[in-house]
Amino acid sequence: MVEAEIYLDAAATTPPRQDVIEAVVCAQQEAWGNPSSLHNTGVKAAELLERCRWKLAQRFAVAPDQLIFTSGATESVHLAILGSAASHAPGRIVVSGVEHPAVFAAADQLKNKGWSVVFWPVDAMGLIRLEFMEELLDEPTRMVSLIAAQSEVGALQPTALVGRACRDRGITFHSDATQLIPQGCPEFNRFHSDLISLSAHKFQGPRGIGLLIRDSSHPLVPVQGGGGQEFGLRSGTEALALIAGMAQALSVLPAYHLSGDTIPPGSGPDVRRQRDVLLEALLEIPGLSLLGPNVDQRSPNHIAVLVGSAEGQPIPARAMVRELARRGVACSSGSACRSGQRQDSSVLTAMNIPEPWRQSGLRFTLGPWLDDKTLMQVPDHVVAAQRALS
Ligand SMILES: Cc1ncc(COP(=O)(O)O)c(C=O)c1O
């Protein structure tokens, strides 16, 4: 039985901060009313809801009515894509080949409504190939969705650049910023996006709460009906305790100015330095090689490697994850396992990684809960796990 794991899976989820837990408990105890109710209990909840909305809006430098509370990025992405499509005549949606499955699923639903879906090719680093931009943004493209920071390989996409190009052409642009926001909170207008999606549990907030932020002039149609909450765009009684936790979690993230080539500061003051040190140590291990871009185009908490034996034979990353878990290290692999069949990672396939290696992508994602001493144990555990599987 492992006692304390070295938790290196921030891209999957993050441990809630103590102040976040306190904000959740406090809201649940003291503002448990329905914000739509007219009595004092309801008004107390409505006041807290609006305080949280205002606090969150300030962090993104937007008006409070540009924020829509959702159950997380999966829902935000669906509302962004399906809710925007409803205000367009059917056309083409372009999504990168390395999106989260939520984006693929939402885009796929548009096919029933007469839309076509086209994938923006990526290079061997997982970065979109800009030489295709003119062609892809030509008619009949009406919408583009681009992941701001890729979860599996850490690639930071040029969202501001694509956003500006879309805006010039009147194309709706949505950016899935779920993995970017935890590394620092830029102003919304820096994305040059009509819409961005995010999830609180990726930045030490509670699970089951997220945001869709929209440009105030962007037309959006609700995808579910009901009580008309969230300006009529997302019905359902607001998850106030979770919203309070999200507002608290976001309040401690560093601010920065996003532009075409800025690397976010990182989820804690030491995260980027710690990542660099650990990455260097891991790349000294024979059989491991960098997967995804260099640190100048990579999310600051992100490490991804292809893992093979010292002799250069690919090792399935899922087996490495299990071996490392037995040794007290929590990390993750990209390849899925469905119906007992191991599957290649779709991200590594889109990157054209040679076939035998498509199940060998191993990811370590750091957060501010880690210290140097703990991290320096990781390479030894990786070597032990690699030997056990060679
Ligand atoms: C890039 C990206 N988008 C969307 C999601 C979905 O977030 P959630 O599961 O919180 O809805 C995730 C979660 O892993 C993600 O990494």
The ligand as an SDF file (V2000), in Angstrom:
LIG
                    3D

 16 16  0  0  0  0  0  0  0  0999 V2000
   -8.1330   20.2580  -22.9960 C   0  0  0  0  0  0  0  0  0  0  0  0
   -9.3310   19.7270  -22.2540 C   0  0  0  0  0  0  0  0  0  0  0  0
  -10.5620   20.0660  -22.6430 N   0  0  0  0  0  0  0  0  0  0  0  0
  -11.6480   19.6330  -22.0150 C   0  0  0  0  0  0  0  0  0  0  0  0
  -11.5510   18.7920  -20.9240 C   0  0  0  0  0  0  0  0  0  0  0  0
  -12.7980   18.3310  -20.2400 C   0  0  0  0  0  0  0  0  0  0  0  0
  -12.8620   18.8380  -18.9300 O   0  0  0  0  0  0  0  0  0  0  0  0
  -13.9440   18.2710  -17.9010 P   0  0  0  0  0  0  0  0  0  0  0  0
  -13.7310   16.7940  -17.8320 O   0  0  0  0  0  0  0  0  0  0  0  0
  -13.6480   18.9490  -16.6110 O   0  0  0  0  0  0  0  0  0  0  0  0
  -15.2820   18.6180  -18.4390 O   0  0  0  0  0  0  0  0  0  0  0  0
  -10.2830   18.4000  -20.4850 C   0  0  0  0  0  0  0  0  0  0  0  0
  -10.1340   17.4620  -19.3600 C   0  0  0  0  0  0  0  0  0  0  0  0
   -9.2190   16.6750  -19.3080 O   0  0  0  0  0  0  0  0  0  0  0  0
   -9.1460   18.8880  -21.1600 C   0  0  0  0  0  0  0  0  0  0  0  0
   -7.9010   18.5500  -20.7900 O   0  0  0  0  0  0  0  0  0  0  0  0
  1  2  1  0
  2  3  1  0
  2 15  2  0
  3  4  2  0
  4  5  1  0
  5  6  1  0
  5 12  2  0
  6  7  1  0
  7  8  1  0
  8  9  2  0
  8 10  1  0
  8 11  1  0
 12 13  1  0
 12 15  1  0
 13 14  2  0
 15 16  1  0
M  END
$$$$
